[in-house]
Amino acid sequence: MNIGIVCYPTYGGSGVVATELGTALARRGCRVHFISYAVPSRLDRFQENISFHEVEIPSYPLMEHQLYTLALAGKIIDVARYEQLDLLHVHYAIPHAVSGYLAQQVLRRDGIRLPVVTTLHGTDITLVGLDPGFHPLVKFSIESSDAVTSVSSYLRDRTMQLFTDRNSIEVIPNFVDTTIYDRARYDTSALRKQLAGDASVLLIHVSNFRPVKRVTDTIHILAAVRQHGLDVRLVLVGDGPDRAEAEKLCRSLNLCDHVRFVGKVMATAELLSAADIFLLPSQNESFGLAALEALSCGTPVVASNVGGIPEVVPHGQAGYLAEPGDVSRMARYCIELATNAKKWQRFSTAARRHAIENFSTERVVPLYERLYRQLIEQAV
């Protein structure tokens, strides 16, 4: 198969999943063409069967704002024609699904059939798509796509509630390469020493530091756990609008010596493997990819009981869930895992097994391949 993939290239779940999907498809013999305004963050080396096509945005004095949606549609048309794409897979509804539809209609006039799959990832439905100016476009593009997938049952249900009564939205979850995200793969003793010193407990959080992630809650959790008398450190991976607020909170609570900001890191497997507990206190999550990556590394998760997180983290087995903002309960869960070595080991083993059995690349990618083949056969 010859597949076009449209995604955001930035540090975020939808771009990560799209890139990992394309990489896995290429390894399985597909030709994959990434189409975006920059190279996706995890597409950091040459790989056989993978090509990148940059969307160049024209600048005209008459037009004050950039025309990315139209430029993207034009690039899709160009790639589809000259690379003979069998199918286009767009990740994130705004504006990719709209651009995909425009390209599809232009190509159809030339006798070229290009099935379009739209994968919904989260804020394209629960936040951006609800803007009154975008809502009708998102609704139209969802209903016009040849197939629509969502990364969780929660997101599928929200999409049907807010946008469409289309009952053919297929849930295909995010996935993880369990051969890379594997604690046994790494000797993390030196890294842990560097991050935590002689501390007995290492907490970690990975995100884009947007307000919905509630990054400052991780610092309050750290403070509460330390009040219990545990020597604990917190590593914060990522960057974004709330980083300054998190740094300010560390200073006000006199915790600067116990919190490590490491910034954006593309490959987090070793960091997750070095930690004891992963924190995800988000206000909302449509899936929680970082939590899944932690589970695959055998790192128990303490997270909010919202959105799609309960579909990823089994409460009381591989981690614990609490209501958003319930810092004291999350801290108690961390203390429970940190002070009970047998329970931590049981949770760690269960976390790894859960990731392999339900969210491995080998399990999930064939679901996309099956969908692609069905649509390609229908288009012939």
LINURGI-V785835 format. One record per residue. RES is the residue in three letters. NEAR is the number of other C-alpha atoms within 10 Angstrom. Layout:
RES&NEAR / RES&NEAR
This chain:
MET&17 / ASN&18 / ILE&23 / GLY&27 / ILE&21 / VAL&27 / CYS&25 / TYR&23 / PRO&21 / THR&15 / TYR&19 / GLY&15 / GLY&19 / SER&23 / GLY&21 / VAL&22 / VAL&21 / ALA&25 / THR&23 / GLU&20 / LEU&21 / GLY&25 / THR&20 / ALA&18 / LEU&22 / ALA&20 / ARG&15 / ARG&14 / GLY&12 / CYS&18 / ARG&21 / VAL&25 / HIS&24 / PHE&28 / ILE&25 / SER&22 / TYR&19 / ALA&16 / VAL&18 / PRO&20 / SER&17 / ARG&18 / LEU&18 / ASP&9 / ARG&6 / PHE&8 / GLN&11 / GLU&13 / ASN&17 / ILE&18 / SER&14 / PHE&17 / HIS&18 / GLU&14 / VAL&19 / GLU&15 / ILE&15 / PRO&11 / SER&11 / TYR&10 / PRO&6 / LEU&6 / MET&9 / GLU&8 / HIS&9 / GLN&12 / LEU&14 / TYR&18 / THR&18 / LEU&19 / ALA&17 / LEU&26 / ALA&22 / GLY&19 / LYS&20 / ILE&28 / ILE&22 / ASP&15 / VAL&16 / ALA&24 / ARG&14 / TYR&8 / GLU&14 / GLN&14 / LEU&22 / ASP&23 / LEU&22 / LEU&27 / HIS&25 / VAL&28 / HIS&25 / TYR&23 / ALA&26 / ILE&21 / PRO&22 / HIS&25 / ALA&30 / VAL&24 / SER&24 / GLY&30 / TYR&21 / LEU&19 / ALA&23 / GLN&22 / GLN&15 / VAL&15 / LEU&18 / ARG&11 / ARG&9 / ASP&9 / GLY&9 / ILE&17 / ARG&19 / LEU&27 / PRO&21 / VAL&25 / VAL&25 / THR&26 / THR&26 / LEU&27 / HIS&26 / GLY&29 / THR&18 / ASP&20 / ILE&24 / THR&17 / LEU&9 / VAL&16 / GLY&23 / LEU&17 / ASP&13 / PRO&9 / GLY&10 / PHE&14 / HIS&18 / PRO&14 / LEU&17 / VAL&25 / LYS&19 / PHE&15 / SER&23 / ILE&26 / GLU&15 / SER&17 / SER&19 / ASP&15 / ALA&19 / VAL&24 / THR&22 / SER&25 / VAL&24 / SER&26 / SER&19 / TYR&20 / LEU&25 / ARG&24 / ASP&15 / ARG&17 / THR&23 / MET&15 / GLN&11 / LEU&14 / PHE&18 / THR&15 / ASP&12 / ARG&13 / ASN&10 / SER&11 / ILE&21 / GLU&17 / VAL&18 / ILE&18 / PRO&24 / ASN&27 / PHE&23 / VAL&27 / ASP&17 / THR&21 / THR&14 / ILE&17 / TYR&26 / ASP&21 / ARG&25 / ALA&12 / ARG&13 / TYR&16 / ASP&12 / THR&17 / SER&9 / ALA&11 / LEU&16 / ARG&19 / LYS&12 / GLN&10 / LEU&21 / ALA&24 / GLY&14 / ASP&12 / ALA&14 / SER&13 / VAL&21 / LEU&24 / LEU&26 / ILE&24 / HIS&25 / VAL&25 / SER&23 / ASN&21 / PHE&22 / ARG&14 / PRO&14 / VAL&13 / LYS&21 / ARG&20 / VAL&24 / THR&20 / ASP&21 / THR&26 / ILE&24 / HIS&19 / ILE&23 / LEU&25 / ALA&21 / ALA&20 / VAL&23 / ARG&17 / GLN&10 / HIS&11 / GLY&9 / LEU&16 / ASP&16 / VAL&20 / ARG&26 / LEU&28 / VAL&24 / LEU&23 / VAL&21 / GLY&19 / ASP&19 / GLY&14 / PRO&11 / ASP&18 / ARG&20 / ALA&12 / GLU&13 / ALA&21 / GLU&17 / LYS&14 / LEU&16 / CYS&19 / ARG&12 / SER&10 / LEU&11 / ASN&11 / LEU&19 / CYS&15 / ASP&11 / HIS&21 / VAL&22 / ARG&17 / PHE&17 / VAL&12 / GLY&16 / LYS&16 / VAL&14 / MET&14 / ALA&12 / THR&16 / ALA&20 / GLU&19 / LEU&22 / LEU&31 / SER&26 / ALA&25 / ALA&27 / ASP&21 / ILE&28 / PHE&27 / LEU&28 / LEU&29 / PRO&29 / SER&25 / GLN&17 / ASN&21 / GLU&25 / SER&24 / PHE&27 / GLY&25 / LEU&24 / ALA&21 / ALA&25 / LEU&27 / GLU&27 / ALA&33 / LEU&35 / SER&32 / CYS&31 / GLY&32 / THR&32 / PRO&32 / VAL&32 / VAL&26 / ALA&26 / SER&26 / ASN&22 / VAL&20 / GLY&20 / GLY&21 / ILE&25 / PRO&18 / GLU&17 / VAL&23 / VAL&27 / PRO&16 / HIS&17 / GLY&10 / GLN&18 / ALA&27 / GLY&27 / TYR&23 / LEU&23 / ALA&18 / GLU&15 / PRO&19 / GLY&14 / ASP&14 / VAL&21 / SER&15 / ARG&17 / MET&29 / ALA&21 / ARG&15 / TYR&21 / CYS&27 / ILE&18 / GLU&13 / LEU&21 / ALA&21 / THR&13 / ASN&10 / ALA&11 / LYS&11 / LYS&15 / TRP&23 / GLN&16 / ARG&14 / PHE&23 / SER&26 / THR&19 / ALA&21 / ALA&27 / ARG&24 / ARG&18 / HIS&21 / ALA&26 / ILE&20 / GLU&10 / ASN&16 / PHE&23 / SER&20 / THR&19 / GLU&16 / ARG&13 / VAL&17 / VAL&21 / PRO&14 / LEU&14 / TYR&16 / GLU&14 / ARG&10 / LEU&14 / TYR&22 / ARG&14 / GLN&11 / LEU&18 / ILE&16 / GLU&9 / GLN&9 / ALA&14 / VAL&8
